[in-house]
Amino acid sequence: MSQLPLHHLFHPAHADHYAETIGAGLEHLLGQLRQVTGPSTGTQPADAAARVAAVDLARPLGDVGSVLTEMSQLWLDDAVWFHEPTYAAHLNCPVVVPALLAELFVASVNSSLDTFDQSVGGTYIERRLIEWTAERIGFGAEADGVFTSGGSQSNLQGLLLARGRHERVPAERLRILASADSHFSVQKSARLLGLGDDAVVSVPTDARHRMDPAALERSLAACTALGLRPMAIVATAGTTDFGSIDPLPAIADLALAYDAWLHVDAAYGGGLLISPTRRHLLEGIDRADSVTVDYHKTFFQPVSSSAIIVRNRATMSPATWHADYLNPREATDPNQVDKSLQTTRRFDALKLWLTLRTMGPELLGGYVDAVVDLTAAVYAVLRDEVDLQFVGAPELSTLVFRYLPRDVVLGEDGLGALNRAIREDLYASGAAMVAATRVDGIQYLKVTLLNPMATADDIVGVLDLIRATGARLAPELGALVEEVAQQPSRDLPVEVVR
Ligand SMILES: *Cc1c(COP(=O)(O)O)cnc(C)c1O
């Protein structure tokens, strides 16, 4: 009689197997970490896809060594490392070690935060952190909130709560006002809430990409004149591209005047809540009805870790549903599911908890200041270089710019193609990673700096690499552009315009 092998299950009787497995994993990870020489290996999609596709999922490898070796071949050997100082692409942070320690416990114990009877103390740890964040925002004793999977979910929930105030207003009459530079999850939320794509009114921004309150007032007045209901204003505290912070006090005044819900998307700028020197940049955030904070961005936490915080707990009721098998109406337990869009939910709060209990908020906030200072220092060094055109001075920790070749004439399409080619070349080289974006139809490059270990020399080095790559690629592109100009029937080759 063969017996079902049960040692794969987490259990005290299998503690040795658990320790061996986790120990082997730790050793493997450290070995790999010590070999990292850059943010990426420049692996292309087709190569990564082929290697994963070749795996036969019906034939397990069994032993941990083989499994880890295969995992490395498929993924880890070519992973993108956010701790590398020359990684400067998206809003990814290097993560703090106390949070990684927490991850081991979160995953192993596997508490689920939907109900008290699945999490016990975990419920109260999450609640304390929500209270702590609410205090930092400046909310009073009525505040509440819940951890979410990320800023997109937090924004969706904020808008769901705003929608909840207008149950009897038909969807087609509701409007959400957000700046032209707000995050796309606002648009997606409108779709998910059944309001449609036209429900989001794009409010113009000023030269620093902050919502223009005069334009907001005009939009609000125009909505009202048309018989539409401005149900929510989304102010962004740290736009994804520019780190711009909308003028919160002026926007709060207008939200009050028009009885609109004020949601502040501080997914990126939320880290300023713990900054020892820059908390004032968020002045007025305490007047919001709901706030999005992404701990997995500017609190240096592993994904996922985010929260929606509300000024008044009574407003969370649109997220409440009672199920007889989980959280019946008469339940007296503190069940977090009553406030969440998720049911089964990770105990992500433990990561921030161990972080704060190890480091304290001052030190963590010091990391936020470090990356903002770093960005200012890099800009000061490079702002006057003639082959770099910056869209503006940094607001938080991003720089948006493009490379302009000195003696090759390319035109707008050619310049766009050149800057995209620089980014791809950098990725393929494995030496550095930057992002790209468009502003008013023009192609730019972007660096997002969230690594307190990176120095100004590191980042100036990345921009110097961009300039050297641009200078190398520009003549090739220039020749192509000229060729095309001589044959008006021909378009630029696809790979150039892409
Ligand atoms: C990153 C970001 C989001 C989305 O957050 P996720 O955690 O990626 O879902 C929303 N708003 C802003 C301003 C962001 O920068």
The ligand as a Gaussian input file, in Angstrom:
#p B3LYP/6-31G(d) Opt

LIG

0 1
 C        1.132000      53.555000      -8.869000
 C       -0.019000      54.473000      -8.835000
 C       -1.336000      53.994000      -8.737000
 C       -1.645000      52.519000      -8.854000
 O       -1.164000      51.812000      -7.795000
 P       -0.919000      50.229000      -7.900000
 O       -0.415000      49.896000      -6.557000
 O        0.087000      50.040000      -8.989000
 O       -2.217000      49.590000      -8.241000
 C       -2.356000      54.892000      -8.580000
 N       -2.116000      56.214000      -8.540000
 C       -0.863000      56.729000      -8.676000
 C       -0.669000      58.209000      -8.646000
 C        0.227000      55.871000      -8.828000
 O        1.458000      56.356000      -8.975000

